[in-house]
């Protein structure tokens, strides 16, 4: 089944004449900039934040390209992955006409963005082992289905999704398959980025918020064909990533050894925490995790959640999610934070 991007783009997006900023029109070097109505005297800081940033974040993309092995032209950067998710809706989905598929329990912003954009959601829950129901997904696809969202490793369950199942969808679906890899750095599974040249309808999302420790900067990453990236750049706000974030992120990307050490410690702490949690009678199940968190099923999630709050420890109560009754999601903290959690659990009375 041959994929054609034109077949899933909204007509108004295909015909859109994007806004061209001063920095889009001139990208060379100059000594005097009188083109963007900026304050020529500088800013109140040592850094000259009076000038608009690179609208396409090329230096950041070049550095990411070295790390990921993907050409810079195949990368888009968003104000968090949430902006990129919203852009995909606005690019592909006609309000009140088109639909998307999500597989709960999964990341909540897919359905939130669908509601904001007035796009119907078809839910195909994950199996009992939190894997894709491929047959169920293929059955609900119709002529107005534009996007399938897959989170791997999945949030809140923590497991990686079987790559072969995703490949079946990529082969048989004429829309975009969006694989959200926010937690890929903690997983043994290789990134779907490696399949970009094989599947033109694949979009891979990653982030600098998790393993890279830059959640406050809000930097989401999108890897896709040049054709898809060009459309995203056409629709996104001209200066969606500020100069300060670009500079800080560039500095961080040169600290790969430190980030890898954080990942190693996090995975080690994850396994130690799982081992310790097995000792508590009120913990009924601990789900396998490839992320920097674990999902556990307990006797009474609401009661345990409130108890930990009273001890100054905040986790996520996921008991209302499909397939997650009495489940709590626990982020892997520092060794001291994890020990604090375990000590508190030792005093918990069911």
N, C-alpha and C positions, 0 to 999 in steps of 0.2 A: 504494500500500500504506500504509494509515493506521497511524501509530505510536501505541502506548498504553503509557505508562510502567508502569501497573499490571500489564501482561502480562509484564514482565521483572523486576519487583521480587520478591525472596524474600518468601514469605508472612509469615515472622517479622518482617521489616523493616516490612511494611505494618501489622502489628499492634503494633509496638514502641511502648511508652510511654517516651519518652526521659527521661533524668535531667535534672532542672531544678535548676540551681545558684542560689545566692543572687542572683547578678548577672543571671540570666535572669528571676527573679521581680520584681526591682525595677530599673528602668532610669532613674529620674528623678534629681533632685538632692536631697541631704540633707547635714546637717552631722555627724551621728553615725551610724556604721555598726556595728551590733551583730548582724549577721545571718549572717556567714560564718565565725565562729570564727577570725578572723585575730588576729595579734598587734597590738594597738592602739597599741603604743609606737613602731612604725616598724621600720626595718631598719638594718643596720650601714652603709648607704650614704647619700649625700646624697639620692638618689632614694628615695621611699617605696615600696619593692617589697614591703611587707607586705600590700598589698591585691591581691586577685585581679584579673587583667586583664579587659577587655571580652571575653566569650566569643565574640562575633561580629565583633570587629575593625572596628566601623563606621567609625571615622575613617580607617583605612587603606583601607577599601573606597570611601569617598567620594572620596578622593584618586585611587585607581585609576580610578574611574568618570570623573573629569574627563579623565584621560590617555587612556583607552581608548574613551570614548564609549559605555560600557555601564552600565546602571543598577546601583547598588550591590547591589540585591537579586538580581542575576544573577551575583554573584561569591561564591565560597567560597575560603577561604585554608587551606592545609595546612602541616604541619610538613615542608616540602619537597614537591615533586610526588610523591615516593614515597608519602607518606601518602594523598594524593588517589587515586593509582592503587589502593592497597590498599583504600580505602573503596569504590571502584567495584566491586571484586571482592566485597566483603562485602555490598554492597547488592543486587547483581544475581545473583550466581552461587551456586547450591546446590552444596555440596561433593559430589564424586563423581558428580554428575549433569550439570551444565552445562559448557559449554566456551567458550573465547574463541579469536579468530584473531589471530595476529601474522604479520608479514611480514619475516623475516630476510633480510639482516643488519639488526638494529635494536637499540634500547635494551634491555639485558638484564633490567631490573627487571620488565618485563611477564611474562616467563616465571617469574622468581623469585617474584613475588607470586602467580602462578597455582599454583605448587608449594606455597607456604605455605598457600594457601586450599584445596588439594586440588581444583583445577579443571583439567580437561584443556585442553591447548593444541593447536590445529590450526595447523600452519605452512604458509604459502603463500609461498615465497621470492619476493623481488623479481625482476624481469626482469634481463637482462644489463646494462641501462642503469639499474638500481636504481629502476625504477618499479613501480607496483602491477600484479600480474597479476589484473585485475578479474574476468575470466572464471573463473580458478582459485578466487578467493575466493568468488564466488557459488555455485560448485559444491559447496564444502565446508560452506556454511551449512546447519544443520539446526535442528530445533525447540528444541534446547537451547543454541544459540549466542546468547550474551547481549552480548558485547562484541567490537568490532574495534578494535585499536590501530594507529594510523598515526603515525609520527614524521616531521614535516616542518618544517624541514629534517631529514633523517634522520641519525641517529647509528648507525653511524660513517661513513656514506658522504658526508655533507655536502650532498647535493642536496635540492632541494624536490620534493615529490610533486605530480604534475599535479592541479590543483584539479578538473578535470572528472571525473577518475577517482573522486575522493572523493565528488563529488556523486552519481555513479551509485550508490555504496554507500549513501549517505544516503537515496536515493530507494527503493532496493530491499531494504534490510535493516530488519527490525522491531526490532532491538536498538539499543544505543548505539554510535555511531562516535566514538571518542576520538582527537582529533588533538592530538598532543603537539608544542607549538611552543616548546620550550625555547630554540631558536636563531633565532626569527623576527626578532629585531632586526637580524640580519646579512643578511637575505634581501631580495631585490627583490620577492618574492611578498607580496601582501597577506595579512593574517591571516584565518583562517577565522572569527574572531569576527564578521565582517560578515555571516555566513550564519546566525547564531543565530536570528534571527526567522523565517527561512525553513524551518529544519529543527529540529523539536523533539527529535530524537534525536541532535543534535550536542553533544558536550562538547569544549571546547578547554582544554588545559592550557598554562600558561606558567610562568615562574619569575623570581625576582629574583636567582638565583644566577649568571647569565651576564653579560649586558650591564650589569646594575645593580651587579655586583660584590659581591653580598651572600651568597655561597655559605655562609659560616660561620653565617649566621642561619637557614638552612633555611626558606625561604618559597616555597611553591608556590601557584600561582593557578589557579583553575578558573572558567571562564565557561560558563554553561549556562542553560537555562530556569529560571524561578523554582521550578517543580515539582521539578526535579532538585536544585537548590541547597537547597531545603527538606529534602529527604531526606538530603543530605550533612550538613547542620547537625544533623539529628536523630540521626545515627549517630556523628558525630565525638566525640572526647573534649571535655568542656565548655570546658576552657582549653588548647586545643592550641597556641596561639600566645602565648608569654610577653610580658609588658609591655615588657621591654627591647627585644625584637625589633620589636614594634609601633612603639615610639618611634623607633628607629633607622631603620626602613623609611620612616616618615613623613618624616623629615628627608631621606633619600635621594631620595624621590619629588619633592622640590622642587629637585633638582639635574639637571633634564632636559637642560639645555644641556651640562653636563659629560659626562653619559652619552652624549649624541649625538656629542660630540667623540671619546670613546673608541671608539664604534662606527665613526666615520669613519676613525680611525687604524687600527683593526683590519682593516677592509676593505682599506685601502690597503696595509698590511703583508702581508695575505693575497695580494694580487696580485703584490707584489714577491717574496714567498717562492716563489710558483708559478713565476714567471719565472726565478728563480735555480735552482730545483730541476731545471728542464728541462735544465740544462747537464751534469748528472751522468749518466754512462753506465749506472750501476747503477739509476737510476730509470726504470722501464719504462713507468709510466703515472701521470698525475696526474688524479684525478677532479674534475669541476666541484664547486665548493662554494658554498653560500649560508650557511655557518656560520662560527664563529670557529675552525675547524680545517680541515685538508685530509687526505684519504686518498690515499696513494701506494702503488703497487705497485712492489716492488723485486726485485732478483735473489735476495736471501736475507734475508728479514725478520728471522729469529732472529739471524743474525750481525750485522746492522746495529744491531738493538736492543741487543744486548749491548755492541757497540762504543760506542754513545752513552752507555749506562749507565756504562761505564768512564771516560768523559769528564765525568761528572756531569750528563748531560742525560737527562731522563726523558720518554719519549713512550709511546704505547700500541701494543702489538703485537696486531694484530687478525687474524693469519693463521689462527687457528682458527675464525673466523666463517664462516658459509655465504657463498660468493661472494667471500671476501676473502683467498684464499690469497696469502701473501707480501705482505700489506698492512700498512702502518703508519699510525697516525693521529697527526697532529702538530697540537697546539694553536698558534694564532697568539699569540706572546708579544709583549713589548715590542720595539722596534727593536734594542736591545742584545742581548736574548735570541735573537732571530732571527739576528742576525749571529754570535753565539756558535755557534749550531747550524750555520750555513753554513761557518764556519771549521773546525769539527770534521769536517764532511763532506768538506771539501777534503783532509783527511789520511787519509780512509778508503780502505783497500785491500781490494778484493773478493777 
